[in-house]
Amino acid sequence: MTVHLAVALDGAGWHPAAWRETGPDVFSARHWAGLVTEAERGLLDFVTIEDALGLQSTLPDGPDERTDQVRGRFDAVLLAARLAPLTSRIGLVPTATTTHTEPFHVAIGIATLDHVSGGRAGWRAQISARAAEARHFGRRRFPPIDPHAPDPSAEPHVRDLFAEAADAVEVARRLWDSWEDDAEIRDVATGRFVDRDKLHYADFAGRFFSVKGPSITPRPPQGQPVVTALAHARLPYEFAAGSADVVYVTPHSDEQARAVVEEIRALSGDLKIFADLLVFLGPDAARRKARLDELDGAELASDAAIFTGTVRELADVLLEWRRAGIQGFRLRPGALPHDLEQITRGLTAELRGRGAFRHAYEAATLRGLLGLPRPASRYAEVS
């Protein structure tokens, strides 16, 4: 019973005081190159790269005044393209919002990443519901997020944003298919570079977008790069079931994991279900976390379960959740690079010793690593 493993990379780590542990230069290519190559040495399935349209903040909506936490980040899609030539097998899954952006631009960015990585691109599709982020663009006004709302996804404008996200993913998928696999012929003798009959209009017209197509980028090596989404409640589950290949969920126990799997399986039998955990690993994990909490002035809180302990203890948890139906795990290292190295050098060896993790990469594409078939172009099937 093997498991899939991924890591979520964000700045200096997922603890807001993590940058004070090792002082990494989070705005250097060297920092990110070291993290991704370490993840590949550990044979992980993929890395995700966090991104957003606003600065990090302790407030639910809008910037705060804190200067003792990391603020700012690189564009995730551009960063992934920079890292692609440094790796050869690991998947690269940047975050790109579906709000305030045009799906045509996102689609060609992810398609380009798939080409430059040789078929290892994914996309973490994410909405942007914050009023402060809407003000960066000036085209729409959103109400402030209520921090006391029992389910923020139930807000009317948030429901619309998920509907818009579903349309954005559909547009991207049509654009990825709009070039057939053999549309580029490069026939020097006849002077024909492309077969125009194998380029197709997307012809998408919906409530939020009207996109003619075709794409300006040839069909990605994977056909369809892997679409992923983070989900905490029913509405995001429905979005993931209808639009994504992989969903990240946030149970806090094996009982919750089993209930989440049951709810999602009622929506989709094909979706790959990964659980997120924020991890501090090693014999001194509790001490390290306590010190970071003290530096930050508060105990760490997270939407995901927070695990503090040894790699052996974490392996026990992962395999228990695997029996509950979770197929993979996206681990959020508390502090980088320490907790990443504990994952790539310790946890993977522990799981491998139990027959639950790979000894070598078995595929050259991200879809292949996840056991997802390469789909035919929807347009080629009817041409």
C-alpha positions in Angstrom: 0.0 0.0 0.0 2.1 2.9 -1.3 1.5 6.6 -0.8 2.2 9.6 -2.9 4.2 12.4 -1.2 4.4 16.1 -2.1 5.6 19.2 -0.3 4.1 22.6 -0.2 6.9 25.3 -0.4 6.3 28.8 1.0 9.1 31.2 1.7 11.1 30.1 4.7 8.5 27.5 5.8 5.0 27.4 7.1 5.7 28.8 10.6 5.7 32.6 10.4 8.8 32.8 12.5 10.7 30.2 10.4 12.9 32.8 8.7 14.5 33.5 12.1 15.7 29.9 12.5 18.1 29.9 9.5 17.7 33.3 7.9 17.3 32.0 4.3 17.2 34.5 1.4 13.7 33.7 0.2 14.1 36.1 -2.7 17.0 34.3 -4.3 16.9 31.6 -7.0 19.5 29.7 -5.1 17.1 29.2 -2.1 14.4 27.8 -4.3 16.7 25.7 -6.4 18.0 24.1 -3.3 14.6 23.2 -2.0 13.3 21.7 -5.3 16.4 19.7 -6.0 16.3 18.4 -2.4 12.6 17.3 -3.0 13.6 15.5 -6.1 16.5 13.7 -4.4 13.8 12.4 -2.0 11.8 11.0 -5.0 8.7 13.1 -4.1 5.9 13.3 -6.6 5.7 17.0 -6.8 6.2 20.4 -5.1 3.6 23.1 -4.9 4.6 26.8 -4.8 2.4 29.2 -2.9 1.2 32.4 -4.4 -1.5 35.1 -3.8 -2.5 38.5 -5.0 -1.8 40.2 -1.7 0.9 40.3 0.9 0.9 37.7 3.7 -1.1 39.0 6.7 -2.3 37.9 10.1 -5.7 39.6 9.2 -8.4 37.8 7.3 -8.6 40.6 4.8 -6.0 43.3 4.1 -2.4 43.9 5.2 -1.3 44.1 8.8 1.5 46.2 10.3 3.8 43.4 11.3 7.4 43.6 10.2 8.7 40.5 12.0 7.3 37.9 9.5 8.1 37.2 5.8 6.2 39.5 3.5 6.3 39.2 -0.3 6.9 36.3 -2.7 7.9 35.5 -6.3 5.4 34.8 -9.1 4.9 31.1 -8.7 4.5 30.2 -12.4 7.6 32.2 -13.4 9.5 30.7 -10.5 8.5 27.1 -11.5 9.7 27.8 -15.1 13.0 28.9 -13.7 13.4 25.8 -11.6 12.3 23.3 -14.3 15.7 22.9 -16.0 17.3 22.2 -12.7 15.2 19.0 -12.2 14.2 16.1 -14.4 11.5 14.0 -12.7 9.6 15.9 -9.9 6.4 17.6 -10.7 6.1 21.4 -10.5 2.7 22.8 -9.4 2.6 26.6 -9.0 -0.4 28.4 -7.6 -2.3 30.7 -10.0 -5.5 32.5 -9.1 -8.6 32.3 -11.2 -9.9 35.6 -9.9 -8.7 38.9 -11.5 -6.8 37.0 -14.1 -7.6 35.9 -17.7 -7.7 32.1 -18.2 -6.0 32.5 -21.6 -2.9 33.9 -19.8 -2.9 31.2 -17.1 -3.4 28.5 -19.6 -0.4 29.4 -21.8 1.8 29.9 -18.7 1.0 26.4 -17.4 1.4 25.0 -21.0 4.8 26.6 -21.4 5.8 25.2 -18.0 4.8 21.8 -19.2 6.9 22.2 -22.3 10.1 23.5 -20.5 9.8 20.8 -17.8 9.2 17.9 -20.3 5.7 17.1 -19.0 5.9 17.8 -15.3 3.6 20.8 -14.8 0.5 21.2 -12.7 -1.6 24.1 -11.6 -3.0 24.8 -8.1 -6.1 26.8 -9.1 -7.1 29.2 -6.3 -9.8 31.9 -5.9 -9.1 35.3 -4.5 -12.1 36.4 -2.3 -10.4 39.2 -0.3 -11.6 42.8 -0.8 -8.1 44.1 -0.4 -6.9 42.0 -3.3 -9.8 43.2 -5.5 -8.6 46.7 -4.9 -5.3 45.9 -6.7 -7.3 45.7 -9.9 -10.2 48.1 -9.5 -12.6 46.2 -11.7 -14.7 44.6 -9.0 -15.7 45.3 -5.4 -15.9 42.5 -2.8 -17.3 42.7 0.7 -14.7 42.2 3.5 -14.3 38.6 4.7 -16.0 38.0 8.0 -13.5 36.3 10.3 -16.4 35.0 12.4 -18.4 33.4 9.5 -18.8 29.7 10.2 -18.3 28.9 6.5 -16.8 31.7 4.4 -17.4 29.6 1.2 -21.1 30.1 1.8 -20.9 33.8 1.1 -22.7 34.7 -2.1 -19.7 36.3 -3.8 -17.5 33.4 -2.9 -20.0 31.0 -4.5 -19.7 33.1 -7.7 -15.9 33.0 -7.5 -15.9 29.2 -7.5 -18.3 29.2 -10.5 -15.8 31.6 -12.2 -13.0 29.3 -11.2 -14.7 26.3 -12.8 -15.2 28.3 -16.0 -11.5 29.3 -15.9 -10.3 25.7 -15.7 -12.7 24.7 -18.5 -11.3 27.4 -20.7 -7.7 26.3 -19.9 -8.5 22.7 -20.7 -10.1 23.6 -24.0 -7.1 25.8 -24.9 -4.6 23.0 -24.0 -6.6 20.7 -26.4 -6.9 23.4 -29.2 -3.7 22.2 -30.8 -3.7 18.5 -31.8 -0.6 16.6 -30.9 0.7 16.6 -34.4 -0.4 20.1 -35.4 3.2 21.3 -35.7 4.7 19.6 -38.8 7.7 21.8 -39.7 7.8 20.5 -43.3 10.7 22.4 -44.8 10.1 21.0 -48.3 6.6 22.4 -48.5 7.1 25.4 -46.3 4.4 24.4 -43.9 5.1 24.9 -40.2 1.7 23.9 -38.8 -1.3 22.0 -40.1 -4.0 24.6 -39.8 -6.7 21.9 -39.8 -5.3 20.6 -36.5 -5.7 23.9 -34.7 -9.2 24.4 -33.2 -11.2 27.2 -31.8 -12.1 26.8 -28.1 -15.3 28.7 -28.6 -16.1 29.1 -24.9 -18.9 31.5 -24.0 -20.0 31.6 -20.4 -21.1 33.9 -17.6 -17.6 35.1 -16.8 -15.5 34.6 -20.0 -15.8 34.5 -23.7 -12.7 32.9 -25.2 -12.3 32.1 -28.9 -8.9 30.4 -29.1 -6.9 28.6 -30.3 -4.0 28.8 -27.9 -0.8 30.4 -28.9 1.1 27.5 -27.3 1.2 24.0 -28.8 -0.5 21.2 -26.9 1.4 20.4 -23.6 3.4 17.2 -23.5 1.0 15.8 -20.9 -2.0 16.7 -23.0 -3.6 18.1 -19.9 -1.3 19.4 -17.1 -2.5 18.3 -13.7 -5.1 20.6 -12.1 -5.2 20.6 -8.3 -7.2 22.5 -5.6 -7.2 23.0 -1.9 -10.7 22.3 -0.3 -12.1 22.6 3.2 -15.8 22.4 2.7 -18.7 21.3 0.4 -18.5 24.0 -2.2 -14.7 23.7 -2.7 -15.2 19.9 -2.8 -17.7 20.3 -5.6 -15.3 22.6 -7.5 -12.5 20.1 -7.2 -14.7 17.2 -8.2 -15.8 19.0 -11.3 -12.6 20.7 -12.3 -9.5 19.1 -10.7 -7.4 16.0 -10.9 -6.1 16.2 -7.4 -7.7 17.7 -4.2 -5.9 18.7 -1.0 -8.0 18.3 2.1 -7.4 19.1 5.7 -8.7 16.5 8.1 -7.3 16.5 11.7 -7.8 12.8 12.5 -8.3 9.5 10.7 -12.0 9.6 11.5 -12.2 13.0 9.8 -10.1 11.7 6.9 -12.6 8.8 6.4 -15.6 11.2 6.5 -13.9 13.6 4.0 -13.1 10.8 1.6 -16.6 9.5 1.8 -18.0 12.9 1.0 -15.7 13.5 -1.9 -16.1 10.0 -3.3 -19.9 10.7 -3.5 -19.0 13.5 -5.9 -16.2 11.9 -7.9 -14.7 8.4 -8.1 -11.6 9.6 -10.0 -10.3 12.5 -8.0 -6.9 11.9 -6.3 -7.3 12.8 -2.6 -4.3 14.2 -0.8 -4.3 15.3 2.8 -2.3 18.4 4.0 -0.3 18.3 7.2 2.0 21.0 8.6 5.0 19.2 10.0 7.9 19.7 12.5 10.1 16.7 12.4 13.0 15.3 14.4 13.8 14.4 18.0 13.8 18.1 18.9 10.7 19.0 16.9 8.7 20.0 19.9 11.4 22.3 21.3 12.0 23.9 17.8 8.3 24.6 17.4 8.0 26.0 20.9 10.9 28.4 20.3 9.4 29.6 17.0 6.0 30.1 18.7 7.8 32.2 21.4 9.5 34.3 18.7 6.2 34.9 17.0 4.4 35.7 20.1 1.6 33.2 19.6 1.1 29.4 19.3 0.9 28.4 15.6 -2.6 27.9 14.2 -3.4 26.3 10.8 -6.2 25.0 8.7 -4.3 21.8 8.4 -3.4 19.4 11.2 -0.1 20.3 12.9 2.2 17.3 13.5 5.2 17.5 15.8 7.3 14.4 16.3 9.7 11.9 14.6 9.5 10.6 11.1 8.6 7.1 12.4 5.6 8.6 14.3 4.6 10.6 11.2 4.8 7.4 9.0 2.4 5.8 11.5 -0.1 8.6 11.0 0.2 8.7 7.2 -0.4 4.9 6.9 -3.4 5.1 9.2 -4.9 7.9 7.1 -4.1 5.9 4.0 -6.2 3.1 5.3 -9.0 5.7 5.7 -8.8 6.3 1.9 -6.3 9.2 1.6 -4.1 8.4 -1.4 -1.3 11.0 -0.9 0.0 13.7 1.3 1.0 17.3 0.8 3.3 18.1 3.7 4.0 21.7 4.7 7.5 21.9 6.2 7.3 24.1 9.4 10.8 25.5 8.7 13.1 25.2 5.7 15.3 23.5 4.9 15.3 21.4 8.1 11.8 19.9 7.9 12.1 19.4 4.2 15.3 17.3 4.7 13.6 15.3 7.4 10.9 14.5 4.8 13.2 13.7 1.9 15.9 11.8 3.9 14.1 10.4 6.9 10.4 10.0 6.2 10.8 8.5 2.7 13.3 6.0 4.0 10.9 5.0 6.9 8.0 4.5 4.4 10.2 2.7 2.0 11.2 0.3 4.7 7.6 -0.5 5.2 7.0 -1.1 1.5 5.0 2.2 1.2 7.1 4.4 -1.0 9.0 4.2 -4.3 12.6 3.2 -4.7 12.9 5.2 -8.0 10.8 7.4 -10.2 8.7 5.1 -12.4 7.5 7.8 -14.9 8.8 10.9 -16.6 5.6 13.0 -16.3 3.6 14.2 -13.4 0.5 12.5 -14.8 2.5 9.3 -15.0 3.7 9.5 -11.4 0.1 10.0 -10.2 -1.2 7.2 -12.3 -3.3 9.5 -14.5 -3.6 8.6 -18.2 -2.7 11.0 -20.9 -6.0 12.2 -22.4 -6.7 12.6 -26.1 -7.6 16.0 -27.4 -11.3 16.5 -27.3 -11.0 18.1 -30.8 -9.0 15.3 -32.3 -11.7 12.8 -31.3 -14.3 14.5 -33.4 -12.1 15.6 -36.3 
